[in-house]
Amino acid sequence: MSFRSKFLLVVFSASLALYAVVGGWMSINAQQQQNDPGAQLRIFESVLRHIQDDYVDEPDLNKVRAGALRGLAYGLDPYSTYLTTEQVKNFSPANQKGQSGIGAELSQFASYLYVIAPVKGGPAEQAGLQAGDIIEYIDGKATRDISLYDARQLLNGAPGSEVKLRVLRAGTRPFVLNVKRGSVSVPAAEARMEAGKVGVVKVNSLADGEAADVKARLQELLQKQGAQKIVLDLRSVAGGSLEEGVKVANLFIKEGTLAQTVGRGNKPQKTFTADPKAVLFEGPTAVLIDRGTAAAAEVVASAFVDHKRGDVVGVKSFGAGAEQQLFTLRAGDGLLLTTVKWASSTGKAFLGEGVKPTVEVKAPELADAIDPEDLTGNDDDAIAQPNTNAPADRREVSPDAASPKQQPEDVQLKKALELLRENKPAQTPQRPA
């Protein structure tokens, strides 16, 4: 290689290195500016100055401030929100007496009001609302781009009154459901035996006190019906108490960390450890989860995954579990901010992530349901404009036309039973009733 060629090669290499260094520095600098509160505040000040100086009408700066705060909270997570002065006054449960809801665990996904799961036996389920449905309108008020808190307020009302919901469901035209508001009494856990000495515990709730009911059903299966293997069904169990989830996991897991709460920077705040005296069954166990599994039920499912305690069968859970704190502002309004997340024993937060099954099995009825991961929040989203070619007078149909006529085979339970029947039963610890 000639001296000229070598010289050009050195210059070219040096240029590439300099470009890489400068480009990397600019990228890091841009990222730092994005996360710099001061830089973001200057942008807000610039926008506010343009509104004040250049907007065609005299602006109402109180409304502008409220809108800005609402937008700030909206960009965080579904459970953080801006509250008006009136909402702050009514925030206490004591001020919400005489109000009833529809009995459904809700969240937001890509700007849509999303049904994680209706409460079994509650008004929403009785009216035909299903997990994976999107509530587009509440009494004629659009729910897209309003806060989850505001949507819940619209759903609440006097017991016995009706609320009109326009629902989007995959595979059908939008339809209207009239749901009668009322108190929700969640049924107790259920237990039954399957062939091969397999007991099935169907959990319906993990609210305060429900873990004791799950324990009682499990004891019945083990001590009275001779179960040697267990299926723990956590499908459509959303919400509930973190502590109740830990107690249920502890019935099957003898030692180690079961769950955590994490704060800012994903730093552990509180650790929940198994009590060896609380374990009830150490034999072969399988857990069922679906998109309606969230929060406390995810505590149980993640503990099984982390401890390799047994197969977790189904599809990825929804991803919820967080705690909010209300910060009152000078004007009397407030910010409800997520300050704590629930997490697995390894510290992985559930919010927005969910729990992945060890054995994925999609149920037929879920194959046609709206998958939250398919939602984008864009105006051209197929979910936002379903069947736009349909005649306008035929676009709202009854839920009966959208619902399956017969119950499909429970392929997830079938798979769990197959996996358990391949395992030999272990010695069951004898515990007092």
QUIJO-V13684 format. One record per run of one state. SS is the DSSP state (@ for helix, = for strand, . for the rest). FROM is the first residue (numbers start at 1). LEN is the number of residues. If there is no record, write none. Layout:
SS,FROM,LEN
SS,FROM,LEN
//
This chain:
.,1,2
@,3,32
.,35,2
@,37,18
.,55,6
@,61,14
.,75,6
=,81,3
.,84,1
@,85,5
.,90,3
@,93,4
.,97,3
=,100,1
.,101,3
=,104,6
.,110,2
=,112,7
.,119,4
@,123,5
.,128,6
=,134,5
.,139,2
=,141,2
.,143,5
@,148,8
.,156,1
=,157,1
.,158,4
=,162,7
.,169,6
=,175,6
.,181,9
=,190,5
.,195,3
=,198,5
.,203,7
@,210,15
.,225,4
=,229,5
.,234,8
@,242,9
.,251,6
=,257,6
.,263,1
@,264,3
.,267,1
=,268,6
.,274,2
@,276,3
.,279,6
=,285,5
.,290,6
@,296,11
.,307,4
=,311,4
.,315,7
=,322,7
.,329,5
=,334,10
.,344,5
=,349,1
.,350,9
=,359,2
.,361,3
@,364,4
.,368,4
@,372,3
.,375,17
@,392,3
.,395,2
=,397,1
.,398,1
@,399,4
.,403,8
@,411,11
.,422,12
//
